Amino acid sequence: MNYNRAIISGRTTKKPELKTTPNGIKVTTFSIATSEKYKEEEKTEFHNIVAFGKTAEIIAQYVEKGQLLLVEGKLSTSSWEKDGQKFYKTDVICEKFQFGPKAVTQQ
């Protein structure tokens, strides 16, 4: 049995933007930052998230930069060649999400 699940909880790095493909599919791409500490060092990872359809529309409408989100989905890796060199990109395809509290802003 194969199982492809990813669960990411972190803060968005910018406001997600909604786009429509030539086929009429709604797509939102954004990234989430997660951090962990090991001994005295903190390491931050940036995760590419892609949402489609109604999920994409809701995220684009309500999610702000710095907002805490819990995203559940599957990993999808794409590859391409440019100038003879192969590149790879891994995305989390968002299937479910939960809002966290919005970031506190200084006034």
N, C-alpha and C positions, 0 to 999 in steps of 0.2 A: 504494500500500500504506500503510495506517495502522498506527502502532505506538504503543502506550501502555504504557510501562514506567517504573517508578520504583525506584531503589535508594537506600535511606537507611541510614546507619550512625551511630548515636548512642546516647545513654543515655536510659533510660526516666525519665519525670518522676514517676511514682508506680507502685505495684503495680497491674498490670492486674486488672480484675474481670470475672468470667464472668457473663453473663446468658443467659436463655433467652427467645426470642420466643414469642408466643402460638402460633405454628406449630411450636414445639419445636426451633427452630434455635438452636444455641449461638453466642453472639457475645461477643467481647471487644473493648473499645475502650480505647485508651491513647494516650499521646503520647510522641514521641521528640524530644529536643533535640539540635540540631547547632550547632556553632559554627565560625566562620571569622574569620580576622584579615585586615584590610586596612589596611596601614600600621600605625598605632598603635591602631586601634580594633578591638574584637572584637564581632561580631554573632552573636546566637543566634536560631535559628529553631526553632519548635515545630511538629512535624508530627503530624497526627491519623492514627492507624493503626486499622484495623478488621480483625479476623480472624474467620473463621467455622468452624464444625464442629470437627473434631479439632484443627486448628491453634489455634483459640481455646482449647480445653481445655488443651492443652500449655502455651501461653503463660501462661494464668491460673495454672496449677499451679506452674510453675517459674521464672517471671521475677519479679524483685524490683525495687524502686525503685533507680534508679541503675545498673542493669545495662546493659552494652553489648550492643546487638543490631544485626544486619544484616538489614534487611527488604527483600524484593523483591516488587513487586506492580504494580498499575495505579492510576492516578489516577481518582477519581470525584468529581464536583462536584454538589452538590444545592443547590436554591434554594427559598426560601419567602418569603411576604409576611407582614408584621406591621405593623399600623397604617399601611397604605399604603406601607410602605418594603420594598424587596426586599433580602434577605440571601442570601449565598452561603457555602458551606462546602466545602472540598476535603479529601478523605480519601485515604490510601493504603490500598487493599484488599490486605491481606497474603496473598500466595500461597505464599511461601517465606520462611524466616528461618533465621538461624544465631545461636547463643548466642556471646557474647563472655565474657571473664572478669567475674566479679561485682565490684561496687564494693568497695573496701577500706574497712572501717569502723574508726573510732577507738575504742579501749577504754580 
